[in-house]
Amino acid sequence: MKDFYDVVIVGGGHNGLVAAGYLAGAGLSTLVLEQQPHTGGAAVSEQVFPGVDARLSRYSYLVSLLPDKIVADLGLSLQLRSRSVASYTPVRRGGRDLGLMVERPEGSATREAFAALTGSDAEYDAWREFYGAVGELAEVIAPTLLQPLDSAASVRRRVDPALWEELVERPLGETIERRFADDTVRGVVATDSVIGTFARLRDDSLLQNRCFLYHLIGNGTGEWRVPVGGMGAVTAALLDAAQRAGAAVVTDAAVSSIEADGKRAAVTWLGGDGERSVECSYVLANVAPAVLDRLRGRTGGEKPEGSQLKINLLLSRLPRLKSGDDPRRAFAGTFHIDEDYSQLETAYAEAAGGTLPGVPPSEVYCHSLTDPSILSPSLVASGHHTLTVFGVHFPARLFASDNEAARTESVRRVLAGLDNHLAEPLESCIARDADGNPCIEAKTPLDIEASVGMPGGHIFHGDLQWPWSEDPADTGRWGVETDVANLLICGSGARRGGAVSGIPGHNAAQAVLAHHP
């Protein structure tokens, strides 16, 4: 290891590896320091259940915002597979069990499902009109994510003014209530605004609007794809690209301090051979802003608060549904549970009041229906499948006094919600590990903070921001800058951060390359 590097990247998550690939590929000496024994951060695949050959994407599970340009630029050996179904929402109406199936691409079955639920074509027509307009907005915004920040005024000039007002200037709840009449349809639209975000749908902060926008703009299509081989395949490809380009990667390196004065910088860490320091021209921080403050010796900043419950399961078979729909179709996309618009608002109010949601909204993803490679051949042959359940409106504060008890009760309530739509108990379908225990694990925000170091368990490292400049002084910058010229944020806490995207890593690398002699 050298005593001086052009760039030191603190954190070997996917964004740090993206930055390393670009910088080392441009000829800059690059060192990546990762505190865990492996790279990948929250984008990893692991054998979670003892003696069971299934590699689960334990924390993050789908990919939307990773631009095809980054995949091509870094020569990633990576396959992202489309799901055959966009979403399925089981509903009980008038004594009947129905399912709102949204195909990918949408066809006659989708229109028929809307009509069966609502009694007319009006809601589906409103759905098509709304998402058609959102798609046009995504096509404008998506290319800007890998460019210097554009101004809000410039972006607005290129999109429909009425849609801009609906999505950017007014609370999203107003738009949903005006455009749609059915409570379930409203909820399906609204869920993209509250994944990992704790906000009312009519919140004046518009935090829910920002979350909604990020969920709908990936690659200009908003499609969420499944990484073949699990989420770990994404970071494995990025690690390979970074090392092929010449980056040095050190794991088990717990960084303890960062110093930067605008011209020179130094990073100190504790590793297996004791404390070490290295000097550099630039530091890229692939950690949450709150963690960066601590490493710089700054205190007093507000800690972010995550708001989700993550449950991972392995099933011996997919459960049958009361609606009679084929579970292989129903679970192939995003399976919504108790996510009517009114249920989302009630759950938020209960959580904001300090109690666990009585009927918690959640959604389910079955990775193995699209990509069975994460299971051994014997598990595939015997009909096993993974399920990831993501519960919303579970802020960290609800787990502060007794994390274990609150986790147990939260899991019970979420799975009870799924059971309400099943023709057989979910418990009868859950596989057992080598010790005879049910193959189920759950992660609260506090568990996520403890395991992967995200403050407050916030999966976006903090509140999402608009992906453009609202301050004329920021126009032309990359949205990764700090108060020190040679210290940049390259993680999810950057302006265009959040999700598994690689965008902050790309943008931080471009900011360095724009100024490095």
C-alpha positions in Angstrom: 0.0 0.0 0.0 1.2 3.5 -0.9 1.6 6.5 1.4 -0.3 8.8 -1.0 -3.3 8.3 -3.3 -5.0 10.6 -5.6 -8.4 9.5 -4.1 -9.4 7.6 -1.0 -13.0 6.4 -1.0 -14.5 5.7 2.5 -17.0 2.9 2.2 -17.0 0.0 -0.2 -20.8 0.0 -0.9 -22.0 0.0 -4.5 -21.6 3.7 -5.0 -18.0 3.7 -3.7 -17.2 0.9 -6.1 -18.8 2.8 -9.0 -16.6 5.8 -8.2 -13.5 3.6 -7.9 -14.2 2.1 -11.3 -14.4 5.5 -13.0 -11.5 7.1 -11.2 -9.0 4.2 -11.4 -10.1 3.8 -15.0 -9.1 7.4 -15.7 -5.6 6.7 -14.3 -6.0 8.1 -10.7 -4.5 6.1 -7.9 -7.5 5.0 -5.9 -7.9 3.3 -2.5 -11.3 2.0 -1.2 -11.6 1.4 2.6 -14.5 -0.8 3.8 -15.1 -1.5 7.5 -16.9 -4.8 7.0 -15.1 -8.0 5.9 -16.6 -7.7 2.5 -17.7 -5.0 0.1 -21.2 -4.2 -1.0 -22.7 -2.5 2.0 -26.5 -3.1 2.0 -26.4 -4.4 -1.6 -25.3 -8.0 -0.8 -26.5 -11.5 -1.1 -26.1 -13.9 1.9 -27.0 -17.4 3.0 -29.3 -16.3 5.8 -30.7 -19.6 7.0 -28.3 -22.3 8.4 -27.9 -25.3 6.2 -30.2 -23.9 3.5 -28.6 -23.2 0.1 -30.5 -19.9 -0.7 -28.7 -16.6 -1.2 -31.1 -13.8 -0.3 -30.8 -10.1 -1.1 -30.9 -9.3 2.6 -31.4 -5.5 2.6 -32.0 -4.1 -0.9 -33.7 -6.3 -3.5 -34.6 -4.6 -6.8 -32.9 -2.2 -9.2 -34.5 0.7 -10.9 -32.2 3.7 -10.9 -29.0 2.1 -12.0 -28.4 3.7 -15.4 -27.6 1.6 -18.4 -24.7 4.0 -19.1 -22.9 3.1 -15.9 -23.3 -0.6 -16.7 -21.8 0.0 -20.2 -19.1 2.5 -19.1 -17.7 0.1 -16.5 -18.2 -3.0 -18.6 -20.2 -4.7 -15.9 -21.0 -8.4 -16.3 -24.5 -8.0 -15.0 -28.0 -9.1 -16.0 -31.1 -7.3 -14.9 -34.3 -9.2 -15.6 -37.8 -7.7 -16.1 -40.6 -9.1 -14.0 -43.6 -10.5 -15.9 -46.1 -8.6 -13.7 -45.9 -5.1 -12.4 -48.1 -5.5 -9.4 -50.9 -7.5 -7.8 -53.3 -6.2 -5.1 -55.6 -8.7 -3.4 -58.9 -7.0 -2.4 -62.1 -8.2 -0.7 -65.1 -6.3 -2.1 -68.8 -7.1 -1.7 -68.1 -10.5 -0.2 -65.8 -11.5 -3.1 -62.0 -11.9 -3.1 -60.6 -10.1 -6.1 -57.1 -9.3 -7.4 -56.0 -6.1 -9.2 -53.4 -7.5 -11.6 -51.3 -5.0 -13.5 -49.4 -6.7 -16.3 -46.0 -5.8 -17.8 -46.6 -4.7 -20.4 -50.2 -3.8 -19.7 -52.9 -5.5 -21.7 -56.5 -6.4 -21.8 -56.3 -8.4 -18.5 -55.2 -5.3 -16.7 -58.2 -3.3 -18.0 -60.5 -6.2 -17.1 -59.0 -6.3 -13.5 -59.7 -2.6 -13.0 -63.2 -3.0 -14.3 -63.9 -6.0 -12.1 -62.7 -4.0 -9.0 -64.3 -0.6 -9.8 -67.3 -1.4 -12.0 -66.2 0.7 -15.0 -63.2 1.6 -17.2 -62.9 5.1 -15.7 -60.2 4.3 -13.2 -58.1 2.5 -15.7 -58.4 5.3 -18.1 -57.3 7.7 -15.4 -54.4 5.3 -14.6 -53.2 5.3 -18.2 -53.4 9.0 -18.5 -51.5 9.7 -15.2 -48.7 7.2 -15.8 -48.4 8.3 -19.4 -47.7 11.8 -18.2 -45.3 10.6 -15.5 -43.5 8.6 -18.1 -42.9 11.8 -20.2 -41.6 13.5 -17.1 -39.2 10.6 -16.4 -37.9 10.7 -20.0 -36.9 14.4 -19.4 -35.4 13.9 -15.9 -33.6 10.5 -16.2 -30.8 11.7 -18.6 -30.0 14.7 -16.2 -29.1 12.4 -13.3 -25.6 11.8 -14.8 -25.0 15.4 -15.7 -24.2 18.5 -13.7 -27.2 19.8 -11.8 -29.8 21.4 -14.1 -31.9 24.3 -12.7 -35.5 23.7 -11.6 -36.6 26.4 -14.1 -34.8 24.6 -17.0 -36.4 21.2 -16.2 -39.9 22.8 -15.8 -39.7 24.4 -19.2 -39.3 20.9 -20.8 -42.3 19.3 -19.1 -46.1 19.8 -19.0 -46.7 22.8 -16.6 -49.8 21.2 -15.1 -48.0 17.9 -14.3 -45.1 19.9 -12.8 -47.5 21.7 -10.5 -49.1 18.4 -9.5 -45.9 16.5 -8.7 -43.5 19.2 -7.7 -45.5 22.1 -6.2 -48.5 20.5 -4.5 -48.8 17.6 -2.1 -49.1 14.3 -4.0 -52.1 13.3 -2.0 -54.1 16.2 -3.7 -53.3 14.9 -7.1 -54.1 11.3 -6.3 -57.4 12.2 -4.7 -58.4 14.4 -7.7 -57.4 11.9 -10.4 -58.6 8.7 -8.9 -61.8 7.7 -7.1 -61.2 4.1 -5.8 -59.5 3.7 -2.5 -57.4 0.7 -3.6 -56.3 2.3 -6.9 -55.3 5.4 -5.0 -53.3 3.4 -2.6 -51.4 1.5 -5.3 -50.4 4.8 -6.8 -49.5 6.3 -3.4 -47.2 3.4 -2.2 -44.3 4.6 -4.3 -44.2 7.8 -2.3 -43.8 6.1 1.1 -41.3 3.3 0.6 -38.6 4.1 3.1 -40.1 7.5 3.7 -42.3 8.6 6.7 -44.7 11.2 5.5 -48.4 11.9 5.1 -49.7 11.9 1.5 -50.7 15.6 1.9 -47.6 16.6 3.8 -46.6 20.2 2.9 -42.9 19.2 3.0 -43.5 17.3 -0.3 -41.1 14.6 0.9 -43.6 12.1 -0.4 -43.5 13.7 -3.8 -39.7 13.4 -4.0 -39.9 9.8 -3.0 -42.5 9.1 -5.6 -40.5 10.8 -8.3 -37.4 8.7 -7.6 -39.4 5.5 -7.8 -40.7 6.4 -11.2 -37.8 7.9 -13.2 -35.2 5.1 -13.4 -33.7 4.9 -16.9 -36.6 6.9 -18.1 -39.0 4.0 -17.6 -39.3 3.6 -13.8 -39.2 -0.2 -14.2 -37.8 -2.1 -11.2 -35.8 -5.0 -12.4 -34.4 -8.2 -10.7 -30.6 -8.6 -10.6 -29.8 -12.2 -11.7 -27.8 -13.9 -9.0 -29.2 -11.6 -6.3 -28.2 -8.1 -5.3 -24.7 -9.4 -4.5 -24.2 -9.9 -8.2 -24.4 -6.2 -8.7 -21.7 -5.3 -6.2 -19.6 -8.3 -7.2 -19.6 -7.0 -10.8 -18.7 -3.5 -9.5 -15.8 -4.8 -7.4 -14.5 -6.7 -10.3 -14.7 -3.5 -12.5 -12.9 -1.4 -9.9 -10.1 -3.9 -9.3 -9.6 -4.4 -13.1 -9.2 -0.7 -13.4 -6.5 -0.7 -10.8 -8.2 0.4 -7.6 -6.9 -1.0 -4.3 -9.6 -2.3 -2.0 -9.1 -2.9 1.7 -11.7 -4.5 3.9 -11.9 -4.8 7.7 -10.7 -1.1 7.7 -12.8 0.9 10.2 -12.2 4.6 9.3 -11.8 6.7 12.4 -11.1 10.2 11.0 -11.1 12.3 7.9 -9.2 15.5 7.5 -9.5 17.8 4.4 -8.5 21.4 3.9 -9.4 21.9 0.2 -6.0 20.9 -1.2 -4.8 18.0 0.8 -6.5 15.3 2.9 -5.8 12.4 5.2 -7.8 9.3 6.2 -7.1 7.3 9.3 -8.4 3.8 10.0 -8.0 0.8 12.2 -7.3 -2.5 10.6 -5.9 -5.9 11.4 -2.4 -4.5 11.5 -3.3 -1.6 13.8 -4.0 2.1 13.1 -2.9 3.5 9.7 -3.2 6.8 7.9 -2.8 7.8 4.3 -2.7 11.2 2.6 -4.5 12.0 -0.6 -5.8 14.8 -2.9 -9.5 13.9 -2.6 -11.7 12.0 -0.2 -15.0 10.5 -1.4 -17.4 9.7 1.5 -19.6 6.7 0.7 -21.2 7.0 4.1 -24.2 8.8 5.4 -23.7 12.6 6.0 -24.3 12.0 9.7 -21.4 9.5 9.7 -19.2 11.9 7.7 -19.8 14.6 10.3 -18.7 12.2 13.1 -15.5 11.2 11.1 -14.7 15.0 10.8 -15.1 15.5 14.5 -18.4 17.4 14.1 -21.3 16.9 16.5 -24.8 18.1 17.0 -26.3 17.2 13.6 -29.8 15.7 13.5 -29.9 12.0 13.1 -32.1 10.7 10.3 -34.9 8.2 11.0 -35.6 5.2 8.9 -39.2 4.0 8.5 -39.5 0.4 7.4 -39.7 -3.2 8.4 -37.8 -5.8 6.2 -38.8 -9.4 6.5 -37.0 -12.2 4.6 -38.6 -15.6 4.2 -38.0 -18.9 2.4 -41.1 -20.8 1.5 -41.4 -24.6 0.7 -44.1 -23.5 -1.8 -46.1 -20.4 -2.7 -49.4 -20.2 -0.8 -52.7 -20.4 -2.5 -54.9 -17.3 -2.7 -58.5 -16.8 -1.8 -59.1 -15.0 -5.1 -58.1 -18.2 -6.9 -55.5 -16.4 -9.0 -52.3 -18.3 -9.8 -49.8 -17.5 -7.1 -47.0 -17.7 -9.6 -48.5 -14.7 -11.4 -49.7 -12.9 -8.3 -46.3 -13.0 -6.6 -44.3 -12.3 -9.8 -44.6 -8.5 -9.3 -45.1 -6.3 -6.3 -47.8 -7.8 -4.1 -49.6 -5.1 -2.2 -51.0 -5.8 1.3 -53.3 -3.4 3.1 -52.1 -0.5 1.0 -55.4 1.2 0.3 -55.0 5.0 0.4 -57.0 5.2 3.6 -55.0 2.4 5.2 -51.7 4.2 4.4 -53.0 7.4 6.0 -54.3 5.5 9.1 -51.0 3.7 9.5 -49.1 6.9 9.3 -51.3 8.6 11.9 -50.9 5.7 14.3 -47.1 5.6 13.9 -46.8 9.3 14.2 -48.8 9.0 17.5 -46.2 6.5 18.8 -48.0 3.2 18.3 -47.4 0.3 15.9 -49.8 0.4 12.9 -52.8 -1.9 13.7 -53.1 -2.9 10.1 -49.6 -2.2 8.7 -49.3 -1.6 4.9 -46.7 -3.7 3.2 -45.6 -5.2 -0.1 -44.1 -8.5 -1.1 -41.4 -9.4 -3.7 -40.6 -12.9 -4.9 -37.1 -12.7 -6.4 -37.0 -16.4 -7.2 -39.9 -16.4 -9.6 -37.9 -14.1 -11.9 -34.4 -15.4 -11.0 -34.3 -19.0 -9.6 -30.5 -19.0 -9.7 -30.4 -17.7 -6.1 -31.7 -21.1 -5.0 -29.9 -24.5 -5.3 -31.2 -26.8 -8.0 -32.8 -29.1 -5.4 -34.7 -26.2 -3.8 -35.9 -25.1 -7.2 -37.0 -28.6 -8.1 -39.0 -28.9 -4.9 -40.8 -25.6 -5.4 -39.1 -23.4 -2.8 -39.3 -19.6 -3.2 -38.0 -16.6 -1.4 -40.3 -13.8 -0.2 -39.2 -10.3 0.8 -41.8 -8.3 2.7 -41.3 -4.5 3.1 -43.5 -2.9 5.7 -44.0 0.9 5.5 -44.7 3.4 8.3 -42.5 1.7 10.9 -40.3 4.6 12.1 -37.3 3.9 14.3 -38.9 5.6 17.2 -41.4 2.7 17.6 -38.6 0.3 18.3 -36.5 2.5 20.7 -37.8 1.2 24.0 -37.8 -2.6 23.2 -36.6 -3.4 19.7 -37.0 -7.2 20.1 -40.6 -7.1 21.4 -41.7 -4.4 18.8 -40.0 -6.4 16.0 -41.9 -9.6 17.0 -45.2 -7.9 17.2 -44.6 -6.0 13.9 -43.8 -9.2 12.1 -46.9 -10.8 13.5 -49.2 -8.0 12.3 -47.6 -7.8 8.8 -47.8 -11.5 8.1 -51.4 -11.6 9.5 -52.2 -9.0 6.8 -50.9 -11.4 4.2 -52.7 -14.3 5.7 -56.0 -12.5 5.3 -55.7 -13.0 1.5 -54.4 -16.6 1.6 -56.4 -19.8 1.2 -54.0 -21.6 3.6 -51.9 -20.3 6.5 -48.6 -18.8 5.5 -47.0 -20.7 8.4 -47.7 -24.0 6.7 -45.6 -22.8 3.7 -42.5 -21.5 5.5 -39.5 -23.7 5.1 -37.3 -24.9 8.0 -33.5 -24.5 8.4 -31.1 -27.2 9.3 -31.9 -26.7 13.0 -35.6 -27.0 12.4 -36.3 -23.3 12.8 -38.7 -21.4 10.5 -36.8 -19.6 7.7 -37.7 -16.1 8.6 -35.7 -13.1 9.7 -36.8 -9.4 10.2 -34.9 -6.2 10.3 -36.1 -3.0 12.0 -34.5 0.4 11.4 -32.4 -0.2 14.5 -31.3 -3.6 13.2 -30.2 -2.1 9.9 -28.3 0.6 11.8 -26.5 -2.0 13.8 -25.7 -4.3 10.9 -24.7 -1.9 8.1 -24.2 1.4 9.8 -27.0 3.4 8.3 -27.8 6.1 11.0 -31.4 5.6 12.2 -31.7 2.7 9.8 -32.6 5.3 7.1 -32.2 3.4 3.8 -31.6 6.7 1.9 -29.2 8.1 4.4 -31.6 11.0 4.9 -34.5 12.8 3.2 -34.4 12.6 -0.6 -33.9 15.9 -2.4 -35.2 17.1 -5.8 -32.8 15.9 -8.6 -32.2 19.4 -9.8 -30.9 22.7 -8.5 -33.3 25.0 -6.6 -30.4 27.4 -5.9 -28.9 29.2 -8.9 -25.5 28.9 -7.2 -25.6 25.1 -7.4 -26.3 25.0 -11.1 -23.5 23.2 -12.9 -22.3 21.5 -9.7 -22.7 17.7 -9.3 -24.8 17.6 -6.1 -22.0 15.8 -4.2 -20.0 18.8 -2.9 -19.4 19.7 0.8 -18.0 22.8 2.4 -14.5 21.6 1.5 -13.5 21.4 -2.1 -11.7 18.1 -2.0 -14.2 16.3 0.2 -17.2 14.9 -1.7 -20.2 12.7 -0.9 -20.5 9.7 -3.1 -23.2 7.8 -1.3 -27.0 7.9 -1.0 -26.8 11.1 1.0 -25.8 13.0 -2.2 -28.5 15.2 -3.9 -29.3 12.5 -6.4 -28.9 9.6 -4.0 -31.2 6.9 -2.7 -31.7 3.3 -3.9 -29.2 1.1 -5.7 -28.3 3.5 -8.5 -24.5 4.1 -8.7 -25.5 7.7 -9.6 -23.8 9.4 -6.6 -20.6 7.4 -7.3 -20.6 8.4 -10.9 -21.2 12.0 -10.1 -18.6 12.3 -7.4 -16.1 10.7 -9.8 -17.0 13.2 -12.5 -16.6 16.1 -10.1 -13.1 14.9 -9.3 -12.2 14.4 -12.9 -13.5 17.9 -13.8 -10.9 19.5 -11.5 -8.0 17.1 -11.2 -5.0 18.3 -13.2 
